[in-house]
Amino acid sequence: MGFGRYVTARVLWAGVVSLVITTITFLLLSAAPNPDVQQAATQAALQGGNPAEATERVRELRGLDQPLYVRYFDFIRGVYTLDWGWSESRSQPVLEAVGSALYYTAQYSIPWTILTIILGPLVGVYSAANMYSWKDHAATGFAFFGYAIPNFFFGIILLLVFGVWLQFIPVTYNTDVAVFSVENAVQLTIPVFVLVTGSIGAVMRVSRNESAEFQNADFMKTAKAKGVSPLRAYAYHVMRPTLVPLSTTLVGQLLALFLGSSLLVEVVFAIPGLGRLTYKALIAQDTNLVLGTTLFFTFVAVVGNLLEDIVFTVLDPRISYDDR
């Protein structure tokens, strides 16, 4: 099949994957006890009422008295009509809650992603060009440090030093400052730095190993013999073929950090983003909100893997989709 048909098939398969993930999440949350029902039964018992009647009343108000398949199909219909339900814990529609949280997540995710995409390959190629020198050892040590240290622990240490002791940044995220302001840039510096150090390590190591194979290739010797500058030679003849296998690691690392480590970073720095929203929804067992954030993270992961395949073709036109 051609590239267009391959992308169409991948998009359809992405819909199936999203449906499976959402179904599993729905079933797990449905099997868990609802805290509102338990709280209603406890209050009724303490006040001398009938716990069974209170439980049944709450279940009816929440729609939990309906069969599981009815609730499931209602939810699936709401997903495709963008009616993701009402968040009980936030008293607002789920889409509105996700949108407001995404506003704060994007403020650190965009600069973090841009810095990782730029710095990771550049540091790796620079390290390969100075292999086994002190520059290579310094870059490798930095990569291993960022890859090994837990993001949440590193964030707490930096918050303690720069927020509590030196008071350079606020201890908790201030939502009242303007997005494009110096105050906002200052308070987002440490979260972005923590995420960049966590993601740049694997990207740097892969780019170093891949570029080390190309810097002594015949086409590099020919380019140097023709008088091509080292900067141009590495940019055109080393960086581009290095990005083909690197794109897999890059997408995987960014998705893993966005889905996992961003939650911990938002909890540490009190950023009201998607990660913290998901954490609070899980604690409150807000089924609609948990499913809404799960849908968004699934969409990000599926789109990221789809873009990865497209980047493959852009970077290396020799890749064919006829046999896929």
C-alpha positions as CSV (number, residue, x, y, z in Angstrom):
1,M,0.0,0.0,0.0
2,G,1.1,3.6,-0.5
3,F,1.9,6.1,2.2
4,G,-1.6,7.6,2.2
5,R,-3.3,4.3,2.6
6,Y,-0.9,3.4,5.4
7,V,-1.6,6.6,7.3
8,T,-5.4,5.9,6.9
9,A,-4.9,2.4,8.2
10,R,-2.9,3.7,11.2
11,V,-5.5,6.3,12.0
12,L,-8.2,3.6,12.0
13,W,-6.1,1.3,14.1
14,A,-5.5,4.2,16.5
15,G,-9.2,4.5,17.0
16,V,-9.3,0.8,17.9
17,V,-6.5,1.2,20.4
18,S,-8.1,4.2,22.0
19,L,-11.3,2.3,22.3
20,V,-9.6,-0.7,24.0
21,I,-7.7,1.5,26.5
22,T,-10.8,3.5,27.3
23,T,-12.8,0.3,27.8
24,I,-10.2,-1.1,30.2
25,T,-10.1,2.1,32.2
26,F,-13.9,2.2,32.4
27,L,-14.1,-1.4,33.6
28,L,-11.4,-0.8,36.3
29,L,-13.1,2.3,37.6
30,S,-16.5,0.6,37.6
31,A,-15.2,-2.3,39.6
32,A,-13.8,0.1,42.3
33,P,-16.0,1.1,45.2
34,N,-17.5,4.6,44.8
35,P,-16.5,6.9,47.7
36,D,-19.8,8.9,47.5
37,V,-21.8,5.7,48.1
38,Q,-19.7,4.8,51.0
39,Q,-19.8,8.3,52.5
40,A,-23.6,8.4,52.1
41,A,-24.0,5.0,53.9
42,T,-21.7,6.1,56.7
43,Q,-23.5,9.4,57.3
44,A,-26.9,7.7,57.3
45,A,-25.7,5.2,59.9
46,L,-24.3,8.0,62.1
47,Q,-27.5,10.0,61.9
48,G,-29.7,7.0,62.7
49,G,-31.0,6.6,59.1
50,N,-31.2,3.6,56.8
51,P,-27.8,3.1,55.1
52,A,-29.3,0.9,52.4
53,E,-31.8,3.5,51.4
54,A,-29.1,6.2,51.4
55,T,-26.8,4.0,49.3
56,E,-29.6,3.3,46.8
57,R,-30.5,7.0,46.6
58,V,-26.9,8.0,45.8
59,R,-26.5,5.2,43.3
60,E,-29.7,6.4,41.5
61,L,-28.5,10.0,41.5
62,R,-25.1,8.9,40.0
63,G,-26.6,6.5,37.5
64,L,-24.9,3.6,39.1
65,D,-28.1,1.6,39.4
66,Q,-28.2,1.1,35.6
67,P,-26.6,-2.0,34.1
68,L,-22.9,-1.9,33.2
69,Y,-23.4,-2.2,29.5
70,V,-25.9,0.7,29.5
71,R,-23.4,3.0,31.3
72,Y,-20.7,1.9,28.9
73,F,-22.6,2.6,25.7
74,D,-23.7,5.9,27.1
75,F,-20.1,6.8,27.8
76,I,-18.9,5.7,24.3
77,R,-21.7,7.8,22.7
78,G,-20.6,10.7,24.8
79,V,-16.9,10.3,23.7
80,Y,-17.7,10.6,20.0
81,T,-20.1,13.4,20.5
82,L,-17.6,15.3,22.7
83,D,-20.0,15.0,25.7
84,W,-17.6,13.6,28.2
85,G,-19.9,14.1,31.1
86,W,-19.8,16.1,34.3
87,S,-16.9,16.2,36.8
88,E,-18.3,15.7,40.3
89,S,-15.1,16.7,42.0
90,R,-14.7,20.0,40.1
91,S,-18.4,20.8,39.5
92,Q,-17.8,21.5,35.8
93,P,-17.9,19.7,32.4
94,V,-15.0,17.3,31.8
95,L,-14.0,19.0,28.6
96,E,-13.8,22.3,30.3
97,A,-11.7,20.8,33.2
98,V,-9.3,19.2,30.7
99,G,-9.0,22.4,28.7
100,S,-8.2,24.5,31.7
101,A,-5.6,22.0,32.9
102,L,-4.1,21.7,29.4
103,Y,-3.5,25.5,29.5
104,Y,-1.0,25.1,32.3
105,T,0.5,21.9,31.1
106,A,1.3,23.5,27.7
107,Q,3.2,26.3,29.4
108,Y,6.1,24.0,30.4
109,S,5.5,21.1,27.9
110,I,6.2,23.2,24.8
111,P,9.5,24.7,25.9
112,W,10.6,21.4,27.4
113,T,9.8,19.5,24.1
114,I,11.6,22.2,22.0
115,L,14.7,22.1,24.2
116,T,14.9,18.3,24.2
117,I,14.5,18.1,20.4
118,I,17.2,20.7,19.9
119,L,19.7,20.0,22.7
120,G,19.6,16.1,22.7
121,P,20.8,15.5,19.2
122,L,23.3,18.4,19.3
123,V,24.9,17.3,22.5
124,G,25.1,13.7,21.2
125,V,26.7,14.7,17.9
126,Y,29.1,17.1,19.7
127,S,30.1,14.3,22.1
128,A,30.7,11.9,19.2
129,A,32.9,14.5,17.4
130,N,35.0,14.7,20.6
131,M,34.9,11.1,21.5
132,Y,36.9,10.0,24.6
133,S,37.9,13.5,25.4
134,W,36.9,15.4,28.6
135,K,34.1,17.1,26.6
136,D,32.7,13.6,25.8
137,H,33.0,12.5,29.4
138,A,31.3,15.6,30.7
139,A,28.4,15.2,28.3
140,T,28.1,11.5,29.1
141,G,28.1,12.2,32.8
142,F,25.4,14.8,32.5
143,A,23.3,12.4,30.4
144,F,23.6,9.6,32.9
145,F,22.9,11.9,35.8
146,G,19.7,13.1,34.2
147,Y,18.7,9.6,33.2
148,A,19.3,8.1,36.6
149,I,18.0,10.6,39.1
150,P,14.2,10.4,39.7
151,N,12.5,13.5,38.4
152,F,10.3,14.1,41.5
153,F,13.3,13.8,43.9
154,F,15.4,16.1,41.7
155,G,12.5,18.6,41.6
156,I,12.1,18.5,45.4
157,I,15.8,19.2,45.9
158,L,15.9,22.1,43.4
159,L,12.7,23.5,45.0
160,L,14.2,23.3,48.4
161,V,17.4,25.1,47.3
162,F,16.0,27.7,44.9
163,G,12.5,28.1,46.5
164,V,13.0,27.8,50.2
165,W,16.7,28.6,50.9
166,L,17.5,31.1,48.1
167,Q,13.9,32.2,47.4
168,F,14.6,32.7,43.7
169,I,11.3,31.0,42.7
170,P,7.9,30.7,44.4
171,V,7.4,27.4,46.3
172,T,4.0,26.9,44.7
173,Y,3.0,27.8,41.2
174,N,1.3,31.2,40.9
175,T,-1.6,31.1,38.5
176,D,-2.2,34.8,38.7
177,V,0.9,35.9,36.6
178,A,0.7,36.5,32.9
179,V,1.8,33.6,30.6
180,F,4.3,35.7,28.6
181,S,6.0,37.4,31.6
182,V,9.3,37.2,33.4
183,E,7.6,36.0,36.6
184,N,6.1,33.0,34.8
185,A,9.3,32.2,33.0
186,V,11.2,32.2,36.3
187,Q,8.7,29.9,38.1
188,L,8.7,27.5,35.2
189,T,12.5,27.4,34.9
190,I,13.0,24.6,37.4
191,P,10.2,22.3,36.2
192,V,11.4,22.6,32.6
193,F,15.0,22.0,33.7
194,V,14.0,18.9,35.6
195,L,12.1,17.4,32.6
196,V,14.8,18.3,30.1
197,T,17.5,16.6,32.2
198,G,15.3,13.5,32.4
199,S,14.6,13.3,28.7
200,I,17.9,14.5,27.2
201,G,20.0,11.6,28.6
202,A,18.6,8.8,26.4
203,V,18.3,11.1,23.4
204,M,21.9,12.2,23.8
205,R,23.2,8.6,24.2
206,V,21.4,7.3,21.1
207,S,22.5,10.3,18.9
208,R,26.1,9.9,20.1
209,N,26.2,6.2,19.2
210,E,24.5,6.6,15.9
211,S,26.5,9.6,14.8
212,A,29.8,7.9,15.8
213,E,29.0,5.3,13.0
214,F,28.6,8.0,10.4
215,Q,31.5,10.4,11.2
216,N,34.0,7.9,9.8
217,A,31.9,6.9,6.8
218,D,33.1,7.2,3.2
219,F,30.7,10.1,2.4
220,M,32.1,12.1,5.4
221,K,35.7,11.5,4.2
222,T,34.6,12.7,0.7
223,A,33.0,15.8,2.1
224,K,36.1,16.7,4.1
225,A,38.3,16.0,1.1
226,K,36.2,18.5,-0.9
227,G,36.8,21.2,1.7
228,V,33.3,21.1,3.3
229,S,33.4,22.9,6.7
230,P,33.0,20.6,9.7
231,L,29.8,22.3,10.8
232,R,28.2,21.8,7.4
233,A,29.5,18.2,7.2
234,Y,28.1,17.2,10.5
235,A,24.8,19.1,10.0
236,Y,24.1,17.5,6.5
237,H,25.9,14.2,6.5
238,V,25.8,13.1,10.2
239,M,22.8,14.8,11.8
240,R,20.2,13.8,9.2
241,P,20.8,10.0,9.1
242,T,21.2,10.1,12.9
243,L,17.7,11.5,13.3
244,V,16.1,8.5,11.6
245,P,16.7,5.9,14.4
246,L,16.7,8.7,17.0
247,S,13.1,9.7,16.2
248,T,11.9,6.4,17.8
249,T,13.7,7.1,21.1
250,L,12.8,10.8,21.0
251,V,9.0,10.1,20.7
252,G,9.1,7.3,23.3
253,Q,11.0,9.4,25.8
254,L,8.8,12.4,25.4
255,L,5.6,10.4,25.6
256,A,6.8,8.5,28.7
257,L,7.8,11.7,30.5
258,F,4.6,13.5,29.4
259,L,2.4,10.7,30.6
260,G,4.3,9.8,33.8
261,S,6.9,12.2,35.0
262,S,4.8,15.3,34.3
263,L,2.3,14.1,36.9
264,L,5.0,14.0,39.5
265,V,6.5,17.3,38.5
266,E,3.0,19.0,38.7
267,V,2.4,17.5,42.1
268,V,5.8,18.7,43.4
269,F,5.5,22.2,42.0
270,A,1.7,22.5,42.5
271,I,1.1,23.2,38.8
272,P,-2.7,22.8,38.0
273,G,-2.0,20.8,34.8
274,L,-3.2,17.5,33.4
275,G,-1.0,15.4,35.5
276,R,-2.3,16.9,38.8
277,L,-5.8,16.9,37.5
278,T,-5.6,13.1,36.8
279,Y,-4.1,12.5,40.2
280,K,-6.8,14.4,42.1
281,A,-9.5,12.7,39.9
282,L,-8.1,9.2,40.8
283,I,-8.1,10.1,44.5
284,A,-11.7,11.3,44.3
285,Q,-12.6,8.4,42.0
286,D,-14.2,10.9,39.6
287,T,-14.9,8.4,36.8
288,N,-15.8,10.9,34.1
289,L,-12.8,13.0,34.7
290,V,-10.4,10.1,34.9
291,L,-11.8,8.7,31.6
292,G,-11.5,12.2,30.0
293,T,-7.9,12.6,30.9
294,T,-7.2,9.0,29.8
295,L,-8.7,9.8,26.4
296,F,-6.5,12.8,26.1
297,F,-3.3,11.0,27.0
298,T,-4.3,8.2,24.6
299,F,-4.8,10.7,21.8
300,V,-1.4,12.2,22.5
301,A,0.3,8.8,22.4
302,V,-1.4,7.7,19.2
303,V,-0.7,11.0,17.4
304,G,2.9,10.9,18.6
305,N,3.5,7.4,17.1
306,L,1.7,8.4,13.9
307,L,4.0,11.5,13.6
308,E,6.9,9.2,14.2
309,D,6.1,7.1,11.1
310,I,5.7,10.3,9.0
311,V,9.0,11.7,10.2
312,F,10.6,8.4,9.1
313,T,9.6,9.0,5.5
314,V,10.6,12.7,5.6
315,L,14.1,12.0,6.9
316,D,14.7,8.9,4.8
317,P,12.7,8.7,1.5
318,R,14.1,5.2,0.9
319,I,11.5,3.8,3.4
320,S,8.7,2.2,1.6
321,Y,5.2,1.3,2.9
322,D,4.3,-1.0,0.0
323,D,4.9,-4.2,2.1
324,R,3.2,-2.9,5.3
